[in-house]
Amino acid sequence: MNQFKKIPIVSKELVFQFIIITILFALWGIANELTAPMVSTFKKVMPELSNLQASFVQMAFYFGYFFMAFPAALFIRKYSYKSGIILGLILYATGAFLFYPAAHYQNYTFFLISLWVITCGLAFLETTSNPLILFLGNNETATQRLNLAQAFNPIGAITGLVLAQQLVIGSIKSNSYTPETFKALSSGELASIREHDLNIISIPYIGLGIFVLAILIIIIFTKMPKTVHEEKMSISESFKKLLANKNYKNGVIAQAFYVGAQILCWTFMYQYVDNINHTFGLHITATNYNIGAMLLFLSGRWIGTAMMKNINPSKMLIYFGIGGMICVSGAILLQGMPGLISLISVSIFMSIMFPTIYGIALKDMGDEAKIGSSGLVMAIVGGALMPLLQASILDWGGPGFSDLKIFGFIPEVNFSFILPLICLAVVTLYGYSTYKSSKKSVIEKANVIVDAVF
């Protein structure tokens, strides 16, 4: 234990590389939370869009990860992690700058293409940056190091939320009109409002594209460590080795369920708050509580990273999984503010899950980590599929959020959080199974040493 404490999280000679790669984690956090409110924003600016058409914003975003993660893995496998980062940043900046012509031509499809290009870049960055962080130091502290880097992702997420609220949601003229008054405007007034609002939407993305280009220039002139220490296997051999790795296969499944739980808790918090306002006659703002959840998420990741100095990552996953399940249970069974506080508190326990699952699943991998990383990034598609299921639960009793009481006392919006409860149970089971296998591995190694001595 004392020897483990002495191992630095990041090698001294790689501190600058660690810092610049860690900035990338914040970059995709900004994009994620800047884009999330755009579903409702586009619906207001372009009222002719149906709810389904407006939801294509999230579909373009999350399925971009799914479709580009594997090509990204093949690219970095053939070239290098640095090449993958450079291409990812180029795609990110290109997609951001495409918002300008999209706003000029007032074309919704153009906006979706822009988001798709951004997400293709993010798929490259996530597929590349996560395993690269694992290499920037001793293998024993790899999962802790990834948690530290991932701690900057919620900082980016909070930044994205603030940008969306201050630069977009709070500035578009469409917010000043109800659907009825909007229809009563003349065609000239409608055209003027739309032009103004679409330009407002494009501003933060263009600014983000400029910042991404600055990071790109720094990356180009930064020397990255060589991470391949063995002869490359063929792709088929890599797949065989990955499919034979139980921790990896289960890790991909656990990651999909974790991302699903995260998106469900953060997305449907707004409906949860709407129901509280309607039921108890309150006027609380969901965005403020969402930012609070992000701050708890950030705090949990810093605390969890520090705790990993003394606690096995798999055991941490068990503890945090159980904590998250208790909080979600509170959100289901409790009503009013106690239930909302329970829902917000889930973020503390979700904080370490993504990087911890990632680190455990890729532990002790060599060249096949590049292919394996793509599977864990593709698992982000869980964030696109799970919300459809929770939304269907909300529709059980009608258009409201408490039209139906489950078991006679649980509003359907509360009961819908049974889905993130199941998701977190899957993550907890993954922590338990990998903890058992890690203990078994230690015992087997000890027996080998004893046999060698005697």
C-alpha positions in Angstrom: 0.0 0.0 0.0 2.8 2.4 0.9 4.6 1.6 -2.4 1.3 2.4 -4.3 1.1 5.8 -2.6 4.6 6.7 -3.8 3.8 6.1 -7.5 3.0 9.5 -9.1 -0.3 9.9 -10.9 1.5 11.5 -13.9 5.1 11.1 -14.9 7.1 14.4 -14.3 8.3 14.4 -17.9 4.8 14.1 -19.2 3.0 16.8 -17.1 2.6 19.3 -20.0 1.2 16.6 -22.3 -1.2 15.5 -19.6 -2.4 19.1 -19.1 -3.0 19.8 -22.8 -4.8 16.4 -23.3 -6.9 17.1 -20.2 -8.1 20.4 -21.9 -9.7 18.2 -24.6 -11.9 16.5 -21.9 -13.3 20.0 -21.1 -13.8 20.7 -24.8 -16.2 17.9 -25.4 -18.0 18.7 -22.2 -18.6 22.2 -23.5 -20.0 20.8 -26.8 -22.3 18.3 -25.0 -24.0 20.8 -22.8 -24.0 23.7 -25.3 -25.9 21.5 -27.7 -28.4 19.8 -25.2 -30.7 22.9 -25.0 -30.7 23.3 -28.7 -33.6 20.8 -29.1 -36.1 23.2 -27.5 -34.3 26.3 -28.9 -34.6 25.2 -32.5 -38.3 24.3 -31.9 -38.9 27.9 -30.7 -36.9 29.6 -33.5 -38.4 27.3 -36.2 -41.9 26.5 -35.0 -42.7 24.6 -38.1 -40.5 21.8 -36.8 -42.3 18.9 -35.1 -41.0 17.7 -31.8 -39.6 14.6 -33.6 -37.7 16.8 -36.1 -36.3 19.0 -33.2 -35.1 15.9 -31.5 -32.8 15.1 -34.5 -30.3 17.4 -32.7 -29.6 14.8 -30.1 -29.9 12.0 -32.6 -27.2 13.6 -34.8 -25.0 14.2 -31.8 -25.0 10.8 -30.1 -25.1 8.6 -33.2 -22.1 10.6 -34.5 -20.2 8.9 -31.6 -21.5 5.5 -32.6 -20.7 5.7 -36.3 -17.3 7.4 -36.1 -15.7 5.7 -33.0 -14.5 2.6 -34.9 -13.1 4.4 -37.9 -11.3 6.7 -35.5 -9.8 3.6 -33.8 -8.6 2.2 -37.1 -7.1 5.6 -38.0 -5.1 6.0 -34.8 -4.0 2.3 -35.0 -2.5 2.9 -38.4 -1.0 6.3 -37.6 -0.8 7.6 -34.0 -2.7 9.0 -31.1 -1.4 12.5 -31.9 -2.7 12.2 -35.5 -6.1 11.1 -34.2 -6.2 14.2 -31.9 -5.3 16.5 -34.7 -7.9 15.1 -37.1 -10.5 15.3 -34.3 -9.8 18.9 -33.6 -9.9 19.8 -37.3 -13.4 18.1 -37.6 -14.5 19.8 -34.4 -13.5 23.3 -35.6 -14.9 22.7 -39.1 -18.3 21.7 -37.7 -18.3 24.7 -35.4 -17.5 27.1 -38.3 -20.3 25.5 -40.4 -22.8 27.1 -38.1 -22.1 30.4 -39.9 -23.3 29.4 -43.3 -26.1 27.3 -41.7 -27.4 30.5 -40.0 -27.0 32.5 -43.2 -29.0 30.0 -45.3 -31.4 29.4 -42.4 -31.3 25.7 -43.1 -32.1 23.2 -40.3 -30.5 20.3 -42.2 -27.3 22.3 -42.5 -27.3 22.8 -38.7 -27.7 19.1 -38.2 -24.8 18.4 -40.6 -22.7 20.9 -38.6 -23.5 19.1 -35.3 -22.7 15.7 -37.0 -19.3 17.0 -38.1 -18.6 18.3 -34.6 -19.5 14.9 -33.1 -17.3 13.1 -35.6 -14.5 15.2 -34.2 -15.5 14.4 -30.6 -15.5 10.7 -31.4 -11.9 11.0 -32.6 -11.0 12.9 -29.4 -12.7 10.5 -27.0 -11.4 7.4 -28.7 -7.9 8.9 -28.6 -7.6 10.9 -25.4 -8.9 8.3 -22.9 -6.4 5.5 -23.7 -3.6 8.1 -24.2 -4.1 9.4 -20.7 -3.8 5.8 -19.4 -0.3 5.7 -21.0 1.0 8.9 -19.4 2.3 7.3 -16.3 2.6 4.1 -14.3 0.1 1.4 -15.1 -0.8 1.1 -11.4 -2.2 4.7 -11.3 -3.8 4.6 -14.8 -7.5 4.5 -13.7 -6.8 7.2 -11.1 -5.1 9.3 -13.8 -8.0 9.0 -16.1 -10.4 10.0 -13.3 -8.3 13.1 -12.7 -8.4 14.0 -16.4 -12.1 13.3 -16.6 -12.6 15.7 -13.6 -12.2 18.6 -16.1 -15.1 17.3 -18.3 -17.8 18.6 -15.9 -16.0 22.0 -15.8 -16.5 22.1 -19.6 -20.1 20.9 -19.2 -20.8 23.8 -16.7 -19.2 26.2 -19.1 -21.4 24.9 -21.9 -24.6 25.3 -19.8 -23.6 28.9 -18.9 -22.9 29.7 -22.6 -26.2 28.2 -23.7 -28.1 30.1 -21.1 -26.4 33.5 -21.4 -25.5 33.7 -25.1 -28.4 31.7 -26.6 -31.5 31.0 -24.5 -31.4 34.4 -22.8 -30.8 36.3 -26.0 -33.1 34.9 -28.7 -36.2 36.9 -29.4 -38.4 33.9 -29.9 -38.5 33.4 -26.2 -40.6 36.5 -25.9 -43.5 35.0 -27.8 -46.0 32.3 -27.1 -46.9 30.0 -30.1 -50.1 31.9 -30.6 -48.6 35.4 -30.6 -45.7 34.1 -32.8 -48.2 33.0 -35.5 -49.9 36.4 -35.4 -46.7 38.2 -36.6 -46.2 39.3 -40.2 -44.0 37.3 -42.5 -41.4 40.2 -42.4 -41.3 40.2 -38.6 -41.0 36.4 -38.5 -38.1 36.5 -41.0 -36.3 39.2 -39.0 -36.7 37.3 -35.7 -35.5 34.1 -37.3 -32.5 35.7 -38.8 -31.5 37.3 -35.5 -32.0 34.1 -33.5 -30.2 31.8 -35.8 -27.2 34.2 -35.8 -27.3 34.2 -32.0 -27.2 30.4 -32.0 -24.2 30.4 -34.2 -22.1 32.8 -32.2 -20.9 30.5 -29.3 -20.1 27.7 -31.8 -18.0 30.1 -34.0 -16.2 31.3 -30.8 -15.6 27.7 -29.8 -14.2 26.9 -33.2 -11.6 29.6 -32.8 -10.6 28.3 -29.4 -10.3 24.7 -30.8 -8.0 26.0 -33.5 -5.7 27.5 -30.9 -5.6 24.1 -29.1 -4.9 22.4 -32.4 -1.8 24.6 -33.0 -0.4 23.8 -29.5 -1.0 20.0 -30.1 0.8 20.1 -33.4 4.0 21.4 -31.7 3.7 19.1 -28.7 5.8 16.0 -28.7 3.7 13.0 -27.6 5.1 9.8 -26.1 5.3 6.6 -28.1 2.7 4.2 -26.7 3.2 1.1 -28.8 5.6 -1.3 -27.0 4.9 -4.4 -28.9 4.4 -5.6 -32.5 1.0 -4.7 -33.8 -1.5 -7.5 -34.0 -3.9 -7.8 -36.9 -7.4 -6.4 -36.5 -8.8 -9.9 -36.4 -6.4 -10.9 -33.7 -7.3 -7.7 -31.7 -11.0 -8.6 -31.9 -10.3 -12.1 -30.8 -8.4 -10.9 -27.8 -11.0 -8.3 -26.9 -13.9 -10.8 -27.3 -12.0 -13.2 -25.0 -11.6 -10.5 -22.4 -14.6 -10.8 -20.1 -13.8 -7.5 -18.2 -13.8 -5.7 -21.5 -17.0 -7.1 -23.0 -18.9 -6.5 -19.7 -17.2 -3.0 -19.6 -18.8 -2.0 -22.9 -22.2 -3.1 -21.6 -21.7 -1.3 -18.3 -20.6 1.8 -20.1 -23.7 1.9 -22.3 -25.9 1.6 -19.2 -23.9 4.2 -17.3 -24.2 6.8 -20.1 -27.9 5.9 -20.3 -28.3 6.6 -16.5 -26.5 9.9 -16.8 -28.5 11.2 -19.7 -31.8 10.1 -18.1 -31.1 11.8 -14.8 -30.0 15.1 -16.4 -32.5 15.2 -19.2 -35.7 14.3 -17.3 -34.8 16.5 -14.3 -36.7 19.2 -16.2 -39.9 17.2 -16.3 -39.4 16.3 -12.6 -39.1 20.0 -11.7 -42.2 20.8 -13.8 -44.2 18.3 -11.9 -43.1 19.7 -8.6 -44.0 23.2 -9.7 -47.4 22.1 -10.9 -48.1 19.9 -7.8 -46.9 22.1 -5.1 -47.4 25.5 -6.7 -43.7 26.3 -6.7 -41.7 28.3 -9.3 -38.2 26.7 -9.2 -35.9 26.8 -12.2 -34.7 23.5 -13.5 -31.5 25.0 -15.1 -30.2 26.1 -11.7 -30.6 22.7 -10.2 -29.0 21.1 -13.3 -25.9 23.4 -12.7 -26.0 22.3 -9.1 -26.0 18.7 -10.2 -22.9 19.4 -12.4 -21.1 21.0 -9.5 -21.8 17.9 -7.4 -20.6 15.8 -10.3 -17.4 17.7 -10.4 -16.9 17.5 -6.6 -17.6 13.7 -6.7 -15.0 13.2 -9.4 -12.3 15.0 -7.4 -13.2 13.2 -4.2 -13.3 9.9 -6.0 -10.0 10.4 -7.7 -8.4 11.1 -4.3 -10.0 8.1 -2.7 -8.5 5.8 -5.4 -5.1 6.3 -3.8 -6.3 3.8 -1.1 -9.3 2.0 -2.6 -9.4 -0.4 -5.5 -11.2 1.1 -8.5 -13.6 -1.8 -8.8 -14.5 -1.5 -5.1 -15.1 2.3 -5.7 -17.4 1.4 -8.5 -19.4 -0.8 -6.1 -19.6 1.9 -3.4 -20.6 4.7 -5.8 -23.0 2.4 -7.6 -24.9 1.5 -4.4 -24.9 5.2 -3.4 -26.4 6.2 -6.8 -29.1 3.5 -6.5 -30.1 4.8 -3.0 -30.4 8.3 -4.4 -32.4 7.3 -7.4 -34.7 5.3 -5.1 -35.2 8.5 -3.1 -36.1 10.3 -6.3 -38.7 7.6 -7.1 -40.3 7.3 -3.6 -40.0 10.8 -2.3 -42.0 13.8 -3.7 -41.4 17.5 -3.8 -38.0 18.9 -2.8 -36.7 15.8 -1.0 -37.2 13.8 -4.2 -35.4 16.5 -6.2 -32.5 16.7 -3.8 -32.2 12.9 -4.1 -32.2 13.2 -7.9 -29.5 15.9 -7.9 -27.4 13.9 -5.4 -27.1 11.0 -7.9 -24.6 13.1 -9.8 -22.0 12.7 -6.9 -22.1 8.9 -7.4 -22.2 8.9 -11.2 -19.0 11.1 -11.2 -16.4 8.4 -11.3 -18.2 5.8 -13.3 -17.3 6.6 -16.9 -13.5 6.9 -16.5 -13.4 4.0 -13.9 -15.3 1.6 -16.2 -13.0 2.8 -19.1 -9.8 2.2 -17.0 -10.9 -1.2 -15.7 -12.0 -2.4 -19.2 -8.8 -1.4 -20.9 -6.4 -2.4 -18.0 -3.2 -4.2 -19.1 -4.1 -3.9 -22.8 -1.4 -3.2 -25.4 -2.0 -2.4 -29.0 -5.6 -3.7 -28.9 -6.5 -0.8 -26.5 -6.9 1.4 -29.7 -9.6 -0.9 -31.0 -11.0 -1.5 -27.5 -11.4 2.2 -26.9 -13.8 2.5 -29.8 -16.2 0.0 -28.3 -16.3 2.0 -25.1 -16.9 5.3 -27.0 -19.6 3.6 -29.2 -21.3 2.6 -25.9 -22.2 6.3 -25.6 -25.2 5.5 -27.9 -26.9 4.4 -24.7 -27.6 8.1 -24.2 -29.6 8.2 -27.4 -31.7 5.0 -26.8 -32.6 5.1 -23.1 -34.5 8.5 -23.2 -37.0 7.0 -25.6 -37.9 4.4 -23.0 -38.2 6.8 -20.2 -40.3 9.2 -22.3 -42.7 6.3 -23.1 -43.2 5.8 -19.4 -44.2 9.4 -19.0 -46.9 8.9 -21.6 -48.5 6.0 -19.8 -51.3 8.1 -18.2 -51.4 11.0 -20.7 -49.6 14.1 -21.6 -49.0 15.2 -18.0 -46.3 14.0 -15.6 -48.6 12.6 -12.9 -51.7 11.5 -14.8 -51.1 8.0 -13.5 -50.0 7.0 -9.9 -48.0 3.8 -9.8 -49.0 1.6 -6.8 -51.5 4.4 -6.0 -48.9 7.0 -4.8 -45.9 7.3 -7.2 -46.4 9.8 -10.0 -45.4 8.4 -13.4 -42.5 10.9 -13.8 -41.1 9.7 -10.5 -41.6 6.0 -11.4 -39.9 6.6 -14.8 -36.6 6.8 -12.9 -36.8 3.1 -12.4 -34.7 3.0 -15.7 -31.6 4.8 -14.3 -32.0 2.6 -11.2 -31.7 -0.5 -13.3 -28.8 1.1 -15.2 -26.8 1.8 -12.0 -27.5 -1.7 -10.8 -25.8 -3.0 -14.0 -22.8 -0.7 -13.3 -22.6 -1.9 -9.6 -22.6 -5.6 -10.8 -19.8 -4.8 -13.1 -17.8 -3.4 -10.3 -18.5 -6.4 -8.2 -17.5 -8.9 -10.9 -14.2 -7.1 -11.8 -13.4 -6.8 -8.1 -13.8 -10.6 -7.7 -11.7 -11.2 -10.7 -8.9 -8.8 -9.5 -8.8 -10.6 -6.1 -8.6 -13.9 -7.9 -5.7 -12.7 -10.1 -3.8 -11.5 -7.0 -4.2 -14.9 -5.3 -3.1 -16.7 -8.5 0.0 -14.6 -8.8 0.8 -15.2 -5.1 0.5 -18.9 -5.6 2.8 -18.8 -8.6 5.4 -17.0 -6.5 5.1 -19.6 -3.7 5.4 -22.4 -6.2 8.5 -20.8 -7.7 10.1 -20.5 -4.3 9.3 -23.9 -3.0 
